[in-house]
């Protein structure tokens, strides 16, 4: 998995946490929060968009994510990510990417 880029979400007064009301899920070494079609992570005293740099194919992933797969589905921009084993999968040109 690529290291998350540091893209500050400007003008975000909301503080994500245990009782913030947004879907929280583990992502590598931190917690992500689904918020208005994008994914946030707390970073020091501000909020970052949680995106990864580059294109990272998740090799040997036979499982097909979808409405009934049992994994948490999170809207992320123009697609849906599926939370699986501490990372997010997104469909991409016939395979799954790590997000």
C-alpha positions in Angstrom: 0.0 0.0 0.0 1.3 3.5 -0.9 1.8 6.0 1.9 -1.2 8.4 2.2 -0.7 11.8 0.7 -1.0 14.8 3.0 -3.8 16.8 1.6 -5.3 19.1 4.2 -9.1 19.5 4.2 -9.3 23.2 4.5 -12.1 24.9 6.5 -13.2 21.7 8.3 -14.3 22.8 11.7 -15.8 19.3 12.6 -13.7 17.2 14.8 -13.9 13.5 14.0 -13.9 11.0 16.8 -15.7 8.3 18.6 -19.1 10.1 18.8 -18.9 12.3 15.7 -21.7 10.5 13.9 -19.7 9.5 10.8 -18.8 5.9 9.8 -15.3 5.2 11.2 -13.2 2.3 10.1 -9.5 1.2 10.4 -7.1 2.0 7.6 -3.5 0.9 8.1 -2.2 2.8 11.2 -5.1 5.2 11.6 -8.9 5.6 11.6 -10.7 7.0 8.6 -14.1 8.7 8.7 -16.6 8.7 5.7 -17.9 12.2 5.3 -19.8 13.6 2.4 -18.5 11.2 -0.2 -14.8 11.4 0.8 -12.6 9.9 3.4 -11.0 11.9 6.2 -8.3 11.1 8.7 -7.2 13.2 11.7 -3.7 14.5 11.4 -2.2 16.4 14.3 -4.8 19.2 14.9 -6.4 19.2 11.4 -8.2 16.9 9.0 -6.6 15.4 5.9 -8.3 13.8 2.9 -7.2 10.2 3.1 -6.0 9.3 -0.4 -3.1 7.2 -1.5 -0.6 8.2 -4.2 -0.3 6.2 -7.4 -2.1 3.1 -8.5 -1.7 0.1 -6.2 -3.1 -3.2 -7.5 -4.3 -5.6 -4.8 -2.9 -8.8 -6.3 -4.5 -12.3 -5.8 -7.8 -10.8 -4.6 -10.4 -13.3 -5.7 -13.2 -12.0 -3.6 -15.8 -9.9 -5.5 -17.1 -6.9 -3.5 -20.6 -5.8 -3.9 -23.9 -5.2 -2.2 -24.0 -8.6 -0.4 -20.3 -9.2 0.2 -20.4 -8.4 3.9 -17.7 -5.7 3.9 -18.4 -2.1 4.8 -19.1 -0.1 1.6 -17.9 3.6 1.8 -18.7 6.1 -0.9 -15.4 7.7 -2.0 -15.6 10.4 -4.7 -16.9 8.7 -7.9 -16.7 5.1 -6.7 -17.3 2.9 -3.7 -14.5 1.5 -1.5 -14.9 -1.7 0.4 -13.2 -1.9 3.8 -11.4 -5.2 4.0 -8.6 -6.3 6.5 -7.6 -2.7 7.5 -7.6 -1.2 4.0 -10.0 -0.2 1.3 -10.5 -1.9 -2.0 -11.8 -0.1 -5.1 -12.8 -1.7 -8.4 -10.5 -0.6 -11.3 -10.4 -2.0 -14.8 -11.1 -5.6 -13.9 -9.1 -5.8 -10.7 -9.1 -4.4 -7.2 -6.9 -1.5 -6.0 -5.7 -0.8 -2.5 -6.8 2.6 -1.4 
